[in-house]
Amino acid sequence: MKVHLIRKETLEVYAWLNPQSRGPIEEWLHKIRHSDWNTPEDIKAGFAGADLLGRGS
């Protein structure tokens, strides 16, 4: 199960306006690009604040 990032551009603009956020955002993007979860619960275990949409909700 892969995460579908809808608008990466929104994160990039935010990071440009808030430079202190760039590191954490890049780390998060790296994690979601390289993860392959089996269930929505696996995502929630790694990212407790995740909101699940679609079939995962």
Backbone torsions as a table, in degrees:
resi	resn	phi	psi	omega
1	MET	NA	119.7	179.9
2	LYS	-102.3	152.6	175.0
3	VAL	-87.2	135.5	177.2
4	HIS	-103.3	110.6	178.4
5	LEU	-86.8	117.7	-172.9
6	ILE	-74.5	-48.1	-176.0
7	ARG	-136.4	87.3	176.5
8	LYS	-61.4	-32.3	-179.1
9	GLU	-58.2	-36.1	179.2
10	THR	-62.3	-42.6	177.3
11	LEU	-65.8	-39.6	179.9
12	GLU	-64.1	-42.3	178.0
13	VAL	-64.2	-44.5	178.6
14	TYR	-59.1	-45.6	-179.6
15	ALA	-64.7	-35.1	178.2
16	TRP	-66.9	-40.1	179.5
17	LEU	-76.9	-22.6	-177.0
18	ASN	-131.0	77.7	-172.6
19	PRO	-55.1	-29.6	179.4
20	GLN	-66.6	-15.3	-179.5
21	SER	-89.4	-12.7	-174.1
22	ARG	-57.3	-47.9	-178.9
23	GLY	-58.4	-53.4	178.6
24	PRO	-61.2	-37.0	178.7
25	ILE	-66.5	-44.4	178.4
26	GLU	-62.9	-39.0	177.3
27	GLU	-63.0	-43.0	179.3
28	TRP	-64.4	-44.3	178.6
29	LEU	-60.9	-40.8	178.2
30	HIS	-61.2	-45.3	-179.4
31	LYS	-62.0	-44.5	-177.2
32	ILE	-73.9	-27.4	177.4
33	ARG	-70.0	-34.1	-172.1
34	HIS	-105.1	9.3	179.4
35	SER	-104.1	149.0	174.9
36	ASP	-139.0	93.4	-175.5
37	TRP	-81.4	156.2	178.7
38	ASN	-92.7	-33.2	-177.8
39	THR	-139.3	160.7	174.5
40	PRO	-58.4	-31.5	179.0
41	GLU	-64.3	-30.9	176.3
42	ASP	-63.6	-39.2	177.9
43	ILE	-64.9	-47.4	-179.7
44	LYS	-61.9	-32.3	179.2
45	ALA	-66.1	-35.9	-179.7
46	GLY	-87.2	-27.3	-178.2
47	PHE	-135.7	86.3	-173.6
48	ALA	-57.8	-28.9	-178.5
49	GLY	-89.3	8.2	-176.8
50	ALA	-66.9	137.7	172.0
51	ASP	-102.7	125.7	-177.2
52	LEU	-99.5	132.2	179.9
53	LEU	-116.9	167.3	176.8
54	GLY	71.0	-138.0	-177.2
55	ARG	-70.2	-13.4	-179.7
56	GLY	-85.0	-9.1	-174.7
57	SER	-84.9	NA	NA
